[in-house]
Amino acid sequence: MKVKKTLVALLFLGGFALLMYPVVSNILATMQEEKVIASYQQNIDTYSQEKVDEEMKKAKEYNASISGENIQDPFIQNSGTVLPENYSEILDIGNGVMAYIEIPAIDVKLPIYHGTSEKVLQKGVGHLLQTSLPIGGPNNHTVLSGHRGLPQANLFTDLVDLEVGDTFYVHVLNDTLKYEVDQIKTVYPHETDELLPVVGEDYITLVTCVPYGVNTERLLVRGTRVAYEVEHQNTVSNNQVLKRSIRWPYIFGSVVLAGVGGYIYFKKRKKKDENKEEGRK
């Protein structure tokens, strides 16, 4: 009987741990992302305007140098792409982060790293080589890639919920660039024409894998540069944001309540069994 109770308790604890894992890991991942972004902002605050201008100049030179290069799928590792000698140094202020992206409609704020290695995509958003660095400007087309559906981090999981007209922001050096979604497409990995620069346009395309769990196609969410309003945080009023901001606390609370309920149940069951044993004596 005791062995049976122990097995039941272990099964319950195992199930509880499985339920808690994505909740806790997402909370920890979000905390780490916020820490990285805060560190980035603190480092930027120490930069002189001369240093900012120097970094911007290097980024512009890089963007000019990659014009006309072939674009590879960001989720295919070891695709033969040659890393420019100074690529990882451009826009790197000491923590490996070149910028960070904020997408109010899906309530995410994520660091942007150099390249799209699996190590990068496990912790944030990756900048795709052969595409413009995210500094804005005509004839630039930046491509930013992120995973979705990771159990330990949300990242671009909700990118599928973005709609034409939604906005996102890229914070780079001491500047903020605003983009409005103007096109959403689903393509196959080899179809990269939509990622090419367009004369006179300033684009950023966000890329992730679809369908969920299959990942045979790529979702492309393109934003075109629009004027930036400093008060954007106060003007965003989207029900999706509210729903997403309260989602994890509700899930966490439900799991905790289930755990407490299970604990109380087993506690009472144990006491009841003990009383029965005493009654038999």
N, C-alpha and C positions, 0 to 999 in steps of 0.2 A: 504493500500500500504506500509506504514511504517513498519507494523508488518511483512509483507512478506519479506521486505528487511532485517529486523532484523534477521528473521529466516534463510535466505540465508547466511547472514554474520556469524551467529552462527554455521551453518552447515559447512561453509568453515573453520572457526577457529578450529572446532572440528576435521575435517579431517586433517588439517595441524598439529594439536597437535599429532594425532595418527601417522602420518608419521614421525614426529620429535622424538617421544619417543624412538624407538630402536636406532636411530642414537645418540641422546644425551646420553642415558643411557649407550651405549657401550663406548662412549668417556669417560664418568665419571668412568665407571668400569675399563677401561684401565689405567686411571690416578691413581686410587686407587691401582691397582695391581702394578704399577710402584713404587708407594710410599711405599708399603709394602716391595717390593724387595729391594729398596734403604735402608730402615730401617734395613732389615736383613743384608745387606752387611756392613753397618756402624757398626752394633753390632759385626759382625765377625771381622772387622778390629781392634776392641779393645781387642780381645782374644789373650792371650799368647799361644805359641805353647804347653805349658803344659796343658792349658785348652782345646785346640783343641784335644790333644791326649786323654785326660780324656773322652771327649764326644764320640770320636771314639771308645774307649774301651767299653763304655756302649752300644753303638750301635752294636758292634760285639758280645757282650755277649747276647744281645737281639736276634739277628739273629740266634745264636746258640741254644737258648732256644726254638724257635718256630718250629724247624725242625720236620716235620711229622704231624703237626696240619692240620685239615680239613680247606679248604678254602670256604668261603661263597660268594655269589654274592654281590658286593659292593653297588648295588642299591636297595637291599632289606633291609629296616630298621628293627631294633629290631629282628635280625635273631638269637639271643641267644648267640652271640659271647661275651665271657668274656674279658673285658679289663684288661690287665696286670697292676699291681699296679703302676709301674713306667713308663708305656708306654708314657704318655703325657709329661714326663720330659726329655726323651731322645731326643737329638738334638734340644731341645727347648732353644733358646738363649734369650728368654724373650718376644717374640711377637707371639708365637704359631706357627711359621713357621719352618719346619725342613729343607727345601731346596727350590730351585725353578728350574723349567724346562724351557728350551728354545728350541723351534722347528722352525728353520729358514724357512723350506719349507712352513709352513702355517703362519709364521709371528706372533707367540705368545710367550710370556714369562709370566709364571704364578707361583705364590707361591704354595708350597706343604704343606698341613696341615696334622695334625695327624687325622687319622680316615676318615670315609666316611659318616658322618652324613649329613643330608640335609642342615644344617647350613653351613657346610664346603663346600659342593658341589655348593652352591649358590654363593660362592665368589672365588673359586679357585679349585685346584686339591687336591684330598684326597688320602692318603696312605692307602691301604687296610690292615687291621689287618690280622694276620696269614701269612703275606708275609714279605720278608726281607726289612729292612730299606734301603733307597737308598744310600748306601755307597760303593757299588761295591764289587767285590771279587768273587772267584770261589764258586760254589754251592749256590749262591744267586739268587733269582728271586723276584724282586720288582714289585708290581702291583700298578699302579697309575690310579685313576678314575676321570672322569670329565664329566659334563653335556654337551649336545649340544642342540642348538636351543633355549636357553633362550633369551627372548626379551631384557633383561637388560645387558647381557654379552656374549661375543663370546665363551670363554673357549675352549672346545673341538669340537665346531661346525664343524670345517674343518678337523677334524682328518680323515674323510673318504677320503680326497684327498691325504693322504700320500701314497707313493709308496715304494716298496722294494728298498733299496739303499739310501733312505733319511736318514738323521742323526738328532739326537736330543741330547741335553746336559743337565745334571743335575749338578747344582752348590750346593754343600753341604759343610758346614764349609769353609775351605780355599782351597777346591779342586774342580776340574771340571771333570766330567765323560762324555765320549762321547760314544754314542750308534748308531749303524747302523741298520735300519729296515731290518730284514731278514725273517719275516713271518707276513702275514696279514690273519686273519680268522674271520668268523662270526659264533657264536655259540649261543646256548640257555643258559639262566641264570644258569641252573643246571649243565651245562657242564664246569667244572672248571679244568679238567686235564691239560689243556694247561697252567695253571697258577702255576703248581707245579715246584719246583726247579729241575734242571738237574745236575747231578754230573759233576763237572769240568767247568760248564758254568756260565756266568755272564750275566743275562738277566734283562731287565725291560720291562714290558708289559703295554701299555696304553689302557685303557678300556673306552668305551662310549656306549650309547644305540643307536640302530638302529632297524627298519627304522625310519626316522624322524617323530615325532608325534605319532608313534605307540609304539616304544620302547619294542618290544617283544623279541629282540635278542641283543647280545652284540658283538661289534666290538673289536677284539683284535689285537693291533698293537705291535708286539714284536721287541725289539731291542737287539742286542748282543754287548757287550763291545768291542770297538776298540781303537786304540791308539789316543790320543787327541793331536791335533795341536793347539797351542795358537792362530794362525792367522786364525782360522776358519771363523771368521766374515768377513774377507776380501776375502775368497775363495768361499763363497756361491754365485752362480750366477744362480738363478732359476727364470724363468719368472713368476712363481706363486707368488713369494715373491713380485715382483714389482706390480703385479695385485692386490694383497691383500693390499699392503701398500697404494695404491691410491684409493682403493674401497670406503672407508668411506668418505674421503674428497669429492669425486665426488658425492656420494649420498647426503651428507650434503649440498653441493653446489646446487645440483638440487632441493632439497626440499626448500632451502632458496630462490632460484630464483622463484620457483613456488609460494611461499608465497608472495614475493615482487610483482610478476606479478598479483596475485590475489588482493593484496592491491591496486595496481594502477588501476586495472579494476574497482573495486568497488568505488574507489575515483572518477574516470572519470564518472562512471554511476551515482553516486550521484550528481555530478556537472551538468551533462546533465539533470537529472530530475529536479534539482533546476531551471535551465534555462527555462525548459518547464513551470514550475509553474509560473515563473515570466512573461513569454510570455502570459500566460492566463490572468494574472492580467492586 
